[in-house]
Amino acid sequence: MIRLALALTMAAQTAAAGGLMERTVTFGALAYDDVAAPMFVGERHPAVVTNSIEYGLGPEGVQNGWDVVPAIIDIRDQQIIITYPETVGGRFPAPEFNGYVLDFLTDCVLFNGAGQDLENSTVVLASDAIFVEGSKLYVDMSGLDFGPKTFIVVNVDVADCPLS
């Protein structure tokens, strides 16, 4: 019985090695001019990455005049795809940071790096809009026009790490 449990644990860790599939992640919105005093800190939404859409973000309640723009977040093994429903469109306000944060429910650092997939995106983010700090990936949408035909694709390079 112990041998079976060990085999299942090892198989699950192998499936996640080098990618996001089957890892537990959290995702949320954040806006700040000063990182020490954010204007908006969205709820953290946990999910296990599968072949389905992980998040359908919607308004969470106004903080300092800010709220979440509805978005659809599909996390794949090596990509994050951000789209918007038919009902929304406009331009993101442009403080220092206004966007999304993806992180892991684990202590190990998982991202080796990330960057925009320009071939599959319909808009181009600023050159410094995607960055990694420890086990957190930030995608800054400041000043970006968005709507139902907007696709933002972020490729990620994830280090091997046991499942969270």
Secondary structure, DSSP 8 states (H G I E B T S, - for coil): -HHHHHHHHHHHHHHHTTS-TT-EEEEEEEEESSTTS-SEE---EEEE--SS--EEE-----BTTB----EEEEE-SSEEEEE--TT--EE---SSEEEEEEEESSSS--EEEEEE-TTT-SS---TTSEEEETTEEEEE-TT-EE-TT-EEEEEEEE------
